[in-house]
Amino acid sequence: MAKIPPGVGPQYPQIVVLVGATGDLARRKLLPGLFHLVNAGFIPGCRIIGLSLDELDADRFRTLARDALNAYSSRKPGDAEWNAFAACLDYVPMSAGAAVLKAAVEEAERSFSGQTRRLHYLSVPPSAALPAVHMLKEAGLVEGSRVIMEKPFGTDLASAVILNARLHEVFAEEQIFRIDHFLGKEPAQNILAFRFANGLFEPIWNRNFIDHVQIDVPETLGLGTRAGFYEQTGAFRDMVVTHLMQILAFMAMEPPTALAPAPISEEKNKVFRSMLPIDPAKVVRGQYAGYRGEAGIDPASETETFIALECRIDNWRWAGVPFYLRTGKRLAEGQRIISIAFREPPKSMFPANSGVGAQGPDHLTFDLADASKISLSFYGKRPGPGMRLDKLSLQFAMNDTTLIGDVLEAYERLILDAMRGDHTLFTTADGIERLWEVSAPLLDNPPPVRFYEPGSWGPKAIHQLVAPHAWRLPFERAWRDNRKIE
């Protein structure tokens, strides 16, 4: 087993109360993630107490966990590894009540000789979050603990304010970790490293050199089992306020005074405070053909399964630079990119047939998929006589290094950060409320949905939204395979 660098994991053993332990997220991500953190030695000790509505005992919960690891974990457990993890697992049905939960936590704590810390993960729908919080309070498990909350954090400004107020009646803000798994991805954090560690790029990271920015997260997937949730939420609430605008903040923030949670959160919140209210005229809402015929969907539904919009940040660095955000279901490709278009030279000395300008501006592109790729495109001379230019690119992928095996899955990293009390990659109450505030014009006056065919890139109106620019996706050139030379 590789040696874990000091400071990466928590100092003390962890007692994890996993609320919603039999749900889809727990089975797909949380139980496999906790298995890896425990097995790899990131945590000095751990006990996991599952809590949900299902009437299970500890042995049946262990069976569910083993099935989840076999189905979803990329690191399949051997017998010794599984037995060690199974010994960490316990279960309390919600119907047993707060006293039984309290006893299970105290028994888990007594299994360690020294100090322990409590982490509560609320892997439940928003409607079940507050009842779970109150059960934790009734069980006396609040003091000195931390709690991870899943999105959405409200559905508008009023509901977000009420949710935060009720949370703060039980937990202090510093105890609350509002999770956005996009920020836990290695490539998202690489944005900070790329910007602030390289003297080549930070001086040009502003309105004088950048023409526009695209944050594009199309999905090929449909609704799956989430029809009821999605019909009440839609693409904007599900993806934009949570994921895309959080990535936008990493992209647009000023340099923090230190690479520490409080300074980074403050700079992100400054971006949100500088955002102009969203103009509904700069929004395209779409719905894929056939959505209204799916089980659990209103036949006259106006819920959007696609959204593209323009954001503006009204501060010194970004005034006048449009940020285009796009996401949706049942689209042509599944991608997660940030594409930064640089301004073109003010005058070209090259002849009209040289090829300059024929393939658009230079782009810096971050691929936010787990493989972590970066590409910088530019014009270069085509070999041979004359002055013909082609679009070329410099590309890097994490697979080019020997470190791809060290990458933590997003939920693993964020769970580890919460155990350490590190808020860097989590959202704050102030930030969430500000994003709902700038979203109010759109929520109050949404444009009608436009239909699009599954497998397309969305409604045709998206091209007018970004004109005279063009969408970066679909790529004209695929990412280069590092085993090939073009």
C-alpha positions as CSV (number, residue, x, y, z in Angstrom):
1,M,0.0,0.0,0.0
2,A,1.3,3.4,-1.0
3,K,2.2,5.7,1.9
4,I,-0.4,8.5,2.4
5,P,1.1,12.0,2.6
6,P,0.7,13.6,6.0
7,G,-2.3,16.0,6.2
8,V,-4.2,14.4,3.4
9,G,-6.5,12.5,5.7
10,P,-8.2,13.3,9.0
11,Q,-6.2,13.2,12.3
12,Y,-8.8,11.1,14.2
13,P,-10.9,8.0,13.5
14,Q,-14.3,8.8,12.0
15,I,-17.8,7.8,13.0
16,V,-19.9,8.2,9.8
17,V,-23.7,8.2,10.0
18,L,-24.8,7.6,6.4
19,V,-28.4,8.7,6.1
20,G,-30.1,7.2,3.1
21,A,-27.6,4.3,3.2
22,T,-29.7,2.1,0.9
23,G,-30.3,4.7,-1.8
24,D,-28.9,4.9,-5.3
25,L,-26.1,7.5,-4.5
26,A,-25.0,5.5,-1.4
27,R,-24.7,2.3,-3.4
28,R,-23.1,3.8,-6.5
29,K,-20.7,6.3,-5.0
30,L,-20.6,6.6,-1.2
31,L,-20.1,3.0,-0.1
32,P,-17.5,2.3,-2.8
33,G,-15.8,5.6,-1.9
34,L,-15.7,4.9,1.8
35,F,-14.4,1.4,1.1
36,H,-11.5,2.9,-0.9
37,L,-10.7,5.6,1.7
38,V,-10.7,3.0,4.5
39,N,-8.8,0.3,2.5
40,A,-6.2,2.7,1.2
41,G,-5.4,4.0,4.7
42,F,-6.6,7.6,4.2
43,I,-8.6,7.3,7.4
44,P,-6.9,6.2,10.7
45,G,-10.1,4.3,11.6
46,C,-13.7,4.3,10.7
47,R,-17.1,3.0,11.7
48,I,-20.1,3.5,9.3
49,I,-23.7,3.4,10.6
50,G,-26.3,3.1,7.8
51,L,-29.6,4.8,8.5
52,S,-32.6,4.7,6.2
53,L,-36.3,3.8,6.0
54,D,-35.6,0.2,5.0
55,E,-36.1,-2.3,7.8
56,L,-32.7,-4.1,7.6
57,D,-30.3,-5.5,10.2
58,A,-26.6,-5.0,10.1
59,D,-25.9,-8.3,8.2
60,R,-28.4,-7.5,5.5
61,F,-26.8,-4.0,5.2
62,R,-23.4,-5.6,4.8
63,T,-24.8,-7.8,2.0
64,L,-26.2,-4.7,0.3
65,A,-22.8,-3.0,0.7
66,R,-20.9,-6.0,-0.8
67,D,-23.3,-6.0,-3.8
68,A,-22.7,-2.3,-4.3
69,L,-19.0,-2.7,-4.3
70,N,-19.2,-5.6,-6.8
71,A,-21.5,-3.6,-9.1
72,Y,-20.0,-0.1,-8.9
73,S,-16.6,0.0,-7.4
74,S,-13.6,0.3,-9.7
75,R,-11.5,-1.3,-7.0
76,K,-13.0,-4.8,-6.4
77,P,-12.4,-6.0,-2.8
78,G,-10.6,-9.2,-2.0
79,D,-11.8,-11.3,0.9
80,A,-9.4,-9.8,3.4
81,E,-10.2,-6.3,2.3
82,W,-14.0,-6.9,2.4
83,N,-13.9,-8.5,5.8
84,A,-12.0,-5.5,7.2
85,F,-14.6,-3.1,5.7
86,A,-17.6,-5.3,6.7
87,A,-16.4,-5.0,10.3
88,C,-16.8,-1.2,10.0
89,L,-20.5,-1.4,9.1
90,D,-23.6,-1.2,11.3
91,Y,-27.2,-0.3,10.5
92,V,-30.1,1.4,12.3
93,P,-33.6,1.6,10.6
94,M,-35.1,5.1,10.9
95,S,-38.1,3.6,12.7
96,A,-35.9,2.5,15.6
97,G,-35.7,6.2,16.7
98,A,-33.0,8.6,17.9
99,A,-32.2,6.6,21.1
100,V,-31.1,3.5,19.2
101,L,-29.1,5.7,16.7
102,K,-27.3,7.4,19.7
103,A,-26.5,4.0,21.2
104,A,-25.0,2.7,17.9
105,V,-22.8,5.8,17.6
106,E,-21.6,5.6,21.2
107,E,-20.8,1.9,20.7
108,A,-18.8,2.7,17.6
109,E,-16.9,5.4,19.5
110,R,-16.0,3.0,22.3
111,S,-14.3,0.7,19.8
112,F,-11.5,3.3,19.5
113,S,-9.3,4.0,22.5
114,G,-8.7,7.7,21.7
115,Q,-10.6,10.7,20.3
116,T,-13.0,10.3,17.4
117,R,-15.0,12.6,15.2
118,R,-18.5,12.4,13.8
119,L,-19.5,13.0,10.2
120,H,-23.1,12.8,9.1
121,Y,-23.8,12.4,5.3
122,L,-27.4,13.2,4.3
123,S,-27.8,11.2,1.1
124,V,-31.5,12.0,1.0
125,P,-33.9,14.2,-1.1
126,P,-34.3,17.8,0.2
127,S,-37.7,16.9,1.6
128,A,-36.1,14.4,4.0
129,A,-33.0,16.5,4.9
130,L,-34.6,18.5,7.7
131,P,-36.3,15.5,9.4
132,A,-32.9,13.8,9.4
133,V,-31.2,16.9,10.9
134,H,-33.8,16.9,13.7
135,M,-33.3,13.2,14.3
136,L,-29.6,13.9,14.7
137,K,-30.4,16.7,17.1
138,E,-32.8,14.5,19.1
139,A,-30.0,11.8,19.3
140,G,-27.6,14.4,20.7
141,L,-25.2,13.9,17.8
142,V,-24.8,17.5,16.7
143,E,-22.1,19.0,18.9
144,G,-18.6,18.6,17.5
145,S,-19.9,16.9,14.4
146,R,-19.9,17.8,10.7
147,V,-22.8,17.3,8.2
148,I,-22.6,16.9,4.4
149,M,-25.7,18.1,2.5
150,E,-26.7,17.0,-1.0
151,K,-28.2,19.4,-3.6
152,P,-30.5,21.1,-4.4
153,F,-30.1,23.7,-1.7
154,G,-33.6,25.2,-2.2
155,T,-35.5,25.8,-5.4
156,D,-35.4,29.6,-5.3
157,L,-34.2,32.4,-3.0
158,A,-37.1,32.2,-0.5
159,S,-36.8,28.4,-0.1
160,A,-32.9,28.6,0.2
161,V,-33.2,31.3,2.9
162,I,-35.7,29.2,4.9
163,L,-33.6,26.0,4.5
164,N,-30.4,27.7,5.7
165,A,-32.2,29.3,8.6
166,R,-33.6,25.9,9.7
167,L,-30.3,24.2,9.3
168,H,-28.6,27.0,11.4
169,E,-31.0,26.3,14.2
170,V,-29.2,22.9,14.6
171,F,-25.8,23.2,12.9
172,A,-23.5,26.2,12.8
173,E,-22.4,27.2,9.3
174,E,-18.9,25.9,9.8
175,Q,-20.3,22.4,10.5
176,I,-22.2,22.3,7.2
177,F,-20.6,21.0,4.0
178,R,-22.8,21.6,0.9
179,I,-21.5,19.1,-1.6
180,D,-21.0,19.7,-5.3
181,H,-19.2,16.7,-6.8
182,F,-18.1,18.7,-9.8
183,L,-15.7,20.7,-7.5
184,G,-14.3,17.4,-6.2
185,K,-13.0,16.4,-9.7
186,E,-9.3,16.6,-10.2
187,P,-9.7,18.7,-13.4
188,A,-11.8,21.4,-11.6
189,Q,-9.0,21.8,-9.0
190,N,-6.5,21.9,-11.8
191,I,-8.1,25.2,-12.9
192,L,-6.7,26.8,-9.8
193,A,-3.3,25.3,-10.3
194,F,-3.2,26.2,-14.0
195,R,-4.2,29.8,-13.3
196,F,-2.3,30.8,-10.2
197,A,0.9,28.7,-10.5
198,N,1.8,29.8,-14.0
199,G,3.1,33.2,-14.9
200,L,2.2,32.6,-18.5
201,F,-1.6,32.6,-18.1
202,E,-2.6,34.7,-15.1
203,P,-1.6,38.1,-16.8
204,I,-3.9,37.3,-19.7
205,W,-6.8,36.0,-17.7
206,N,-9.1,39.0,-18.2
207,R,-11.3,41.0,-20.5
208,N,-8.3,42.4,-22.4
209,F,-7.3,39.0,-23.8
210,I,-10.4,36.7,-23.4
211,D,-13.3,37.2,-25.8
212,H,-15.8,34.7,-24.3
213,V,-16.0,31.6,-22.2
214,Q,-18.2,28.4,-22.6
215,I,-19.0,25.9,-19.8
216,D,-20.6,23.0,-21.6
217,V,-22.0,19.9,-19.9
218,P,-24.2,17.9,-22.3
219,E,-25.4,14.5,-21.3
220,T,-26.5,11.6,-23.4
221,L,-28.5,10.1,-20.4
222,G,-32.2,10.4,-19.9
223,L,-34.0,10.6,-16.6
224,G,-33.6,7.0,-15.5
225,T,-35.4,6.6,-12.1
226,R,-35.3,10.4,-11.4
227,A,-38.5,11.4,-13.3
228,G,-40.4,12.6,-10.3
229,F,-37.4,14.6,-9.0
230,Y,-36.6,16.0,-12.4
231,E,-40.1,17.1,-13.2
232,Q,-40.1,19.3,-10.1
233,T,-36.6,20.6,-10.7
234,G,-35.5,20.8,-14.4
235,A,-32.1,21.4,-15.9
236,F,-31.5,24.9,-14.5
237,R,-32.1,24.0,-10.8
238,D,-30.5,20.5,-11.2
239,M,-27.3,21.6,-13.0
240,V,-26.7,25.3,-13.5
241,V,-27.1,26.8,-10.0
242,T,-25.3,23.9,-8.4
243,H,-22.6,22.7,-10.8
244,L,-22.0,25.0,-13.7
245,M,-22.0,28.3,-11.7
246,Q,-19.7,26.8,-9.2
247,I,-17.2,25.9,-11.9
248,L,-17.7,29.4,-13.3
249,A,-16.5,30.8,-10.0
250,F,-13.3,28.8,-10.1
251,M,-12.7,30.1,-13.6
252,A,-13.5,33.7,-12.8
253,M,-12.3,34.3,-9.2
254,E,-9.6,36.7,-8.2
255,P,-6.4,35.2,-6.7
256,P,-7.1,34.3,-3.0
257,T,-4.8,35.6,-0.3
258,A,-4.0,32.0,0.5
259,L,-4.8,28.5,-0.8
260,A,-7.1,28.0,2.2
261,P,-10.9,27.5,2.6
262,A,-11.9,30.9,3.8
263,P,-10.0,33.0,1.2
264,I,-11.1,30.8,-1.6
265,S,-14.7,30.8,-0.5
266,E,-14.6,34.6,-0.2
267,E,-13.3,35.0,-3.8
268,K,-15.9,32.7,-5.1
269,N,-18.6,34.6,-3.4
270,K,-17.2,37.9,-4.8
271,V,-17.8,36.4,-8.3
272,F,-21.4,35.6,-7.4
273,R,-21.9,39.1,-5.9
274,S,-20.6,40.6,-9.2
275,M,-22.9,38.5,-11.4
276,L,-25.7,40.4,-13.2
277,P,-29.2,39.1,-12.9
278,I,-29.9,36.5,-15.6
279,D,-31.8,38.1,-18.6
280,P,-34.6,35.7,-19.7
281,A,-34.0,37.0,-23.3
282,K,-30.5,35.5,-23.1
283,V,-31.8,32.0,-22.2
284,V,-32.9,29.0,-24.4
285,R,-34.9,26.4,-22.6
286,G,-35.6,23.1,-24.3
287,Q,-37.3,19.8,-23.9
288,Y,-36.5,16.6,-25.8
289,A,-39.2,15.1,-27.9
290,G,-40.9,12.3,-26.0
291,Y,-40.2,13.6,-22.5
292,R,-43.9,14.3,-21.9
293,G,-44.8,10.7,-22.7
294,E,-42.5,9.2,-20.0
295,A,-43.8,7.6,-16.8
296,G,-44.4,10.2,-14.1
297,I,-44.2,13.2,-16.4
298,D,-47.1,15.7,-16.8
299,P,-48.4,15.4,-20.4
300,A,-48.4,19.2,-20.6
301,S,-45.1,19.6,-18.8
302,E,-43.1,22.9,-19.3
303,T,-40.0,21.5,-17.4
304,E,-36.8,22.0,-19.3
305,T,-34.5,19.1,-20.0
306,F,-32.1,21.5,-21.7
307,I,-30.9,25.0,-20.9
308,A,-28.4,27.4,-22.5
309,L,-27.8,30.9,-21.2
310,E,-25.5,33.9,-21.1
311,C,-24.0,35.1,-17.8
312,R,-22.3,38.4,-17.2
313,I,-19.9,39.3,-14.4
314,D,-19.8,43.0,-13.8
315,N,-16.4,43.6,-12.3
316,W,-13.1,45.0,-13.4
317,R,-11.6,41.7,-14.7
318,W,-14.7,40.4,-16.7
319,A,-16.9,43.4,-17.6
320,G,-18.1,42.8,-21.2
321,V,-17.1,39.1,-21.4
322,P,-20.0,36.8,-22.0
323,F,-20.0,33.4,-20.2
324,Y,-22.2,30.8,-22.1
325,L,-23.5,27.9,-20.1
326,R,-25.2,24.8,-21.6
327,T,-26.4,21.5,-20.3
328,G,-29.2,19.1,-21.0
329,K,-30.4,15.5,-21.2
330,R,-30.4,13.1,-24.3
331,L,-27.9,15.2,-26.2
332,A,-25.4,14.1,-28.9
333,E,-22.4,13.5,-26.6
334,G,-21.6,13.4,-23.0
335,Q,-18.9,16.0,-22.3
336,R,-17.8,18.3,-19.5
337,I,-15.6,21.2,-20.9
338,I,-14.6,24.7,-20.2
339,S,-13.5,26.5,-23.4
340,I,-11.9,29.9,-23.2
341,A,-11.7,31.8,-26.5
342,F,-9.0,34.4,-26.8
343,R,-9.3,37.7,-28.7
344,E,-8.0,37.6,-32.2
345,P,-5.2,39.9,-33.3
346,P,-6.6,43.4,-34.2
347,K,-5.1,43.3,-37.7
348,S,-3.8,40.4,-39.9
349,M,-0.7,40.8,-42.1
350,F,-1.4,37.5,-43.7
351,P,-3.0,37.2,-47.2
352,A,-6.7,36.4,-47.5
353,N,-6.1,32.8,-48.6
354,S,-3.6,32.1,-45.8
355,G,-6.1,30.3,-43.5
356,V,-5.8,32.8,-40.6
357,G,-9.2,33.2,-39.0
358,A,-10.8,30.4,-40.9
359,Q,-11.0,28.1,-37.9
360,G,-12.0,30.7,-35.3
361,P,-10.0,32.1,-32.3
362,D,-7.4,30.4,-30.2
363,H,-8.9,28.3,-27.4
364,L,-7.8,27.0,-24.1
365,T,-9.9,24.0,-23.3
366,F,-10.3,22.1,-20.0
367,D,-11.9,18.6,-20.2
368,L,-13.5,18.1,-16.8
369,A,-13.9,14.3,-17.3
370,D,-11.9,12.2,-14.9
371,A,-9.1,11.7,-17.4
372,S,-8.3,15.4,-17.0
373,K,-7.2,16.9,-20.3
374,I,-6.1,20.4,-21.3
375,S,-5.7,21.7,-24.9
376,L,-4.3,25.0,-26.2
377,S,-5.1,25.7,-29.9
378,F,-3.2,28.2,-32.1
379,Y,-2.3,28.9,-35.7
380,G,1.0,27.6,-37.1
381,K,2.6,27.5,-40.5
382,R,1.9,24.6,-42.7
383,P,5.2,23.0,-43.9
384,G,6.2,23.8,-47.5
385,P,6.4,26.8,-49.7
386,G,4.2,29.8,-49.2
387,M,2.4,31.0,-46.1
388,R,-0.5,28.7,-45.4
389,L,-1.5,28.3,-41.7
390,D,-3.3,25.5,-40.0
391,K,-4.9,25.2,-36.6
392,L,-2.6,23.2,-34.3
393,S,-2.8,22.3,-30.6
394,L,-0.8,21.5,-27.6
395,Q,-2.5,18.8,-25.4
396,F,-2.0,17.3,-22.1
397,A,-3.8,14.4,-20.4
398,M,-3.4,12.9,-17.0
399,N,-2.8,9.6,-18.7
400,D,0.5,11.1,-20.0
401,T,1.8,10.8,-16.5
402,T,2.3,7.9,-14.2
403,L,-0.1,9.4,-11.6
404,I,-3.5,8.5,-13.1
405,G,-3.8,5.8,-10.4
406,D,-3.5,8.5,-7.7
407,V,-6.7,10.3,-8.7
408,L,-9.4,10.2,-6.1
409,E,-13.0,9.9,-7.3
410,A,-14.9,13.2,-6.6
411,Y,-17.0,11.9,-3.7
412,E,-14.0,10.3,-2.1
413,R,-12.1,13.6,-2.1
414,L,-15.0,15.6,-0.8
415,I,-15.7,13.1,2.0
416,L,-12.1,13.2,3.0
417,D,-12.1,17.1,3.0
418,A,-15.2,17.2,5.1
419,M,-13.6,14.8,7.6
420,R,-10.7,17.2,7.8
421,G,-13.0,20.3,8.1
422,D,-11.8,21.7,4.8
423,H,-14.5,23.9,3.2
424,T,-12.4,24.8,0.1
425,L,-14.5,22.7,-2.4
426,F,-17.9,23.3,-0.8
427,T,-20.5,26.0,-1.2
428,T,-21.6,28.5,1.4
429,A,-25.1,29.7,2.5
430,D,-24.2,33.2,1.2
431,G,-23.1,31.9,-2.1
432,I,-26.1,29.8,-2.7
433,E,-28.5,32.5,-1.7
434,R,-26.8,35.0,-4.1
435,L,-27.1,32.6,-7.0
436,W,-30.8,32.2,-6.4
437,E,-31.1,36.0,-6.3
438,V,-29.5,36.5,-9.7
439,S,-31.7,33.6,-11.0
440,A,-34.9,35.3,-9.9
441,P,-35.7,37.0,-13.3
442,L,-35.4,33.7,-15.1
443,L,-37.4,31.8,-12.5
444,D,-40.1,34.4,-12.5
445,N,-40.4,34.8,-16.3
446,P,-39.0,31.7,-18.0
447,P,-39.1,31.6,-21.8
448,P,-41.2,28.7,-23.3
449,V,-39.5,25.4,-23.9
450,R,-38.5,24.5,-27.4
451,F,-38.5,20.9,-28.5
452,Y,-35.3,19.2,-29.7
453,E,-34.6,15.7,-31.0
454,P,-32.8,13.2,-28.8
455,G,-29.3,12.9,-30.0
456,S,-29.0,16.5,-31.2
457,W,-27.2,19.5,-29.6
458,G,-30.5,21.1,-28.4
459,P,-32.9,23.6,-29.9
460,K,-31.7,25.5,-33.0
461,A,-32.1,28.8,-31.1
462,I,-28.8,28.1,-29.2
463,H,-26.9,29.4,-32.3
464,Q,-28.6,32.8,-32.1
465,L,-27.8,32.9,-28.4
466,V,-24.0,32.8,-28.9
467,A,-23.8,34.6,-32.3
468,P,-21.5,35.9,-33.7
469,H,-19.6,33.3,-31.8
470,A,-20.0,29.5,-32.2
471,W,-20.4,26.7,-29.8
472,R,-17.2,24.9,-29.2
473,L,-19.0,21.5,-29.0
474,P,-19.1,19.5,-31.1
475,F,-15.3,19.6,-31.6
476,E,-14.0,19.7,-35.1
477,R,-11.0,17.7,-34.0
478,A,-11.1,14.9,-31.4
479,W,-8.8,14.9,-28.4
480,R,-5.5,13.5,-29.5
481,D,-4.7,9.9,-28.5
482,N,-1.3,10.1,-26.7
483,R,-0.3,6.9,-28.4
484,K,-0.5,8.4,-31.8
485,I,1.4,11.2,-33.5
486,E,-0.6,13.4,-35.9
